[in-house]
């Protein structure tokens, strides 16, 4: 039987966590990046489709390729972040379904419907990107998700001649807690929810 997380754990993941845009000059070890993926991949997706693909950009060469794809307002925070994760999806994720979901001919659900394939890839890669952010927080990292970029240029730069396509970006690293913004308001339960 599972137990509720401690207040300290909930604070690290939710109540005291913030989106970061300013970063300490501290690299993320490759072993931690691998550990981050190993946690992320365990999050549930529909029919275990796992469409997300992740590119961890931390080298000077990688950042130079990424920079022209960014909106001007995101350049500073991204270039100073220890790592930027391109959260992408494989448009042909269904090719892996015979292995990932062997209980049915799930591949055929998507090969006959490009719309269903796209919706499933976007929805589930978005979930997996969320899992990545919370796995990062669980491992002591800070995050800052972004959608300010040129998707066509990014796909051409990083994913030409592949079936991968960008969904969104996440900066990860060790945030500067002295420069974090005050938490903005959230909708109340009454405004955002109802129980039937």
Phi, psi and omega in degrees: 000136179279157180240151174300147176292157177292163177300323178297318179294318178296324177296316181295324183274324190230291196290331179250359181280148180223158168287133181250144176233353180236136193233146171283152180278075183219118183288156175259121180297147178303326180296326179288323177297318178294319177297322178300315178294320182299327175284315183303318186293346181277347179294144184289144171225160182295131182052029181050038188288334174044059183281346186292144172229143188234131173245119181265108185260108179227346181279160176299320179297315179297318180294324178296325177289324184284325188308313181294344181277347188272148168294150186303324181291347181254358184295310185300309183293329182281320180290334180269347179289142177300329182206140171243128179261121170276109176272111183240178172224152175268116181299339177249039179305332184296343177296336180271353186296327176303330177273315187284331182221076187282003185279346182204168176278066185292334179303320183294340178296334188248332180293336180265357183216094177302327180295315179295322179296315181296312181299319180293318180296315181293313183298312186281329175290330174295317175303313183294327174296322175295318177300319180301317182295319180283329173295321178298314178298320180297332181267008176090012178261162173251161185223158172210104181279150183217149170235009180272087179198167178266104186295323180296315180293319180296315179298319179294321183287317187256334191234021178303141179063025173231175176259010178277146177218143183290145171251296177205177182243150175223120170280136176228152180162207179250104185290152175276102183296341179284343185243017181281144178286152173297143180299132177280161181298155172237157178292144177289163176305317183296327180278332189252349189220158162211155182247131180254000000 
